[in-house]
Amino acid sequence: MELQLALDLVNIPEGIELVKELEPYIDIVEIGTPVIINEGLRAVKEMKRAFPNLKVLADLKIMDAAGYEVMKASEAGADIITILGAAEDMSIKGAVEEARKQNKKVLVDMISVKNLEERAKEVDAFGVDYICVHTGYDLQAVGKNSFEDLQTIKRAVKRAKTAIAGGIKLSTLPEVIKAQPDLVIVGGGITGQDDRKAAAAEMRKLIKQE
């Protein structure tokens, strides 16, 4: 099980400072969609340059022109690129094809997908690397979480790894771990804490069962 740190509300220098502090505890650093909107793929490039041994995920949430966008993110140094489960089949297949060429990985974000189980089976068959259940920011605000959804896709998926994102914090992490995802994605549960290092260290300990 791996821990991914999601950076959403930072600029590039702030992001790099945060990762400096937290690098020992994380496996993957995510350049979140808001950062890419504000800073462009330069954010991915700078993060990879600063931390060459850390995997970098570019949260592009691709919906169209997938081959081209995967190529651009790969050139910037992303190891994993996200596409939406709601995208066309051709787009997801195109993302996978380009990622294979570039020796990169594709994570399918199932945010707002209505029939999770059915769609998870379909995208799994396209050869994607990760399928992620994701309770978006707007739904978290009304108290929704992804734990049940994770169990649903765990049942459906044969080959892809599973991931979970959306509002995970130290208090809810044990429940997440019980469902055994391959990747746990945490943003504010670390970055919004008074002692970020302690939060990240404790999460790592739980995830790695150390």
N, C-alpha and C positions, 0 to 999 in steps of 0.2 A: 504494500500500500504506500502510495506517495502523497506528499503534501505540496500543494500548489498555492503560492501567494498571489492573490489578485490585486494588482495596483490599478485603481480607477480614478482617484481624485488627486493626482499628483502631476507635477511637470517632470521633465527628464532629470534635472539635478536632484530634486526631492526623491524621486523613485530610486535613483542610484544610491543615495544616502541611506534610504530605508533598507535596501537589499544588502548593503554593506553590513548593516546591523544584524540582519536576519539570515544571511546566507548559510550559516552552519546548520540551520534547522529546516531548510526547505529544499525540495528537489527540483521544482519548476517555478519560474517567475512568469506571471501573466501580465502582459501589457494590455490593460483593459480597453474596451471599446472607447470610453470617453478620452483616454490618453491618446489613442490613435487618431481620434477625431481632432483633438487639439494640436497634436504634435506631428502627426503623420507617421510613416514607417521608420522615420529617423529615430523614434523612441526605441524601436526594436533593435536597430543597428547599434545605438549607443549602449543599450543594456547588454547586448551580446559582447560588445567590445570590452565593457567593464568587467563582465563575468563570463569568460569563455567556457568555464567548466559547468555552468548552470544551464539547464534547458530553458529556452525561452518560448513561451506560447504567445502568438499574436491573435488576440480575440477580434478577428475581423467580422465575425458573424456574416459570412458571405451568403449572398442570396442569388447572385447571377454572375456571369463572366468568371466562373470559378477557376478555370485553368490559369487565366491571366493573373488573377489576384493571388492565387497560391504561389505562382512563379515570383511575383513581386515580393511577397512576404518572405519567401525562401531566400531571395537575393539579399534581403535585409538582415538575414541571419536567424529567422524564426525556425525552431525545431518542430513546432506543432502549430497548426493553423485551424481556426474554427470555421465551420459552415453550419447553416441552420438546417435542422431536420425538416423544416417546412419548405425548403428549397425544392426545385424540380429534381427528379431522379437524375436527369442528364447532368445537372450542375454538380450533384454530389459525386457522380461517377467521374466527371471531369476533374474535380478536385483531387480525388483519389489517384487518378492517372498521373496528374502533374506532380503530386506529392511523391509518388513512386519514382518518377524520373529524377526528382531533386533529392531523393533519400530523406524525405521529411514525413511527418505524420499528420493525420487529419482527425480532428475531434468534431463530432456532430453534436450541436447544442439543440436539445429537444424543447427549448423554451416555446411555449404556446402551441405545441403539437397536441391535437385533440385525442387521437387514438394512439396512445403511447406504445402499447404492446405491438400492435400491427406495424406501426412505422419503425419501431426498433428492429423488428425482424427484417423488414425491407432494407433498411440502411446497413444492417449487419451483413446482409448478403452482398452489398456493394464493395465490401472489403475495407471499410473505414477502421481506424485504429482505436478510437474511443467513442463511446456514446454517453452523453452527459445529461442527466436530469437537472433541470435548472428552474428554481423558483425565482422569477425576476423580481427586481427591486419593487416594482409597483404592487405585486401580489404579496410580497413579504410584509408590506405596510398593513395589509389586512389579515395578517397572521397565518398565511399559508406556508407550508414547508414541503421539502421534496422526499421525505423519508419513504412514504408509501410508494411514490413513483419509482424510487430506486429499486424496491423489491419487484415491482412490475417489470422493469426492463431487465433485471437480473434473470428473471424467468424466461424472458424472450430471446436473450442474446446468446449466441453460440460461440462466436469467435472474438468479437471486439472486447476491449476492456471497458469497464463501466466507471463513470465519474459522477460526482454530485457537487452542486454549487447552489448557493443562495442562502445567505443568512446564517451560516454555520458558525457557532461559537463554542467556547470550551464546555459550557453547560449542556449543549446538545450533541457534542461530538461522540460520547459513548453510544448513543442511539444510532448514529451514522455508522460507526465502526461495526456494530452488530450486523448490519446488512452487507458488510464486506465489499465496499467498492474498491476499485484499483487506485482511484485517484480522488482525493478530497481537496476541494477548492475553497479557500478561505480568504476573505477580504477584510472587512471591518472587524471581524472576530479577532484579528491580529492588529491591523493597522489603526483601529479605533481605540485600542486599549491604552491605559496609562503606562503599563509596563509591557511594551510590545515583545521584548525579548523573552520575558517570562511566559507570556501567552504562547508564543511560538514554540518555546522549549517544551512546555507542558503538552501542547498538541502533538509535537513530534514524538514525545515519549508514549503517548496513548496510541498513536497511529503505528509506531514501529514496535509496540508492546515491549519496550525496553525496561 
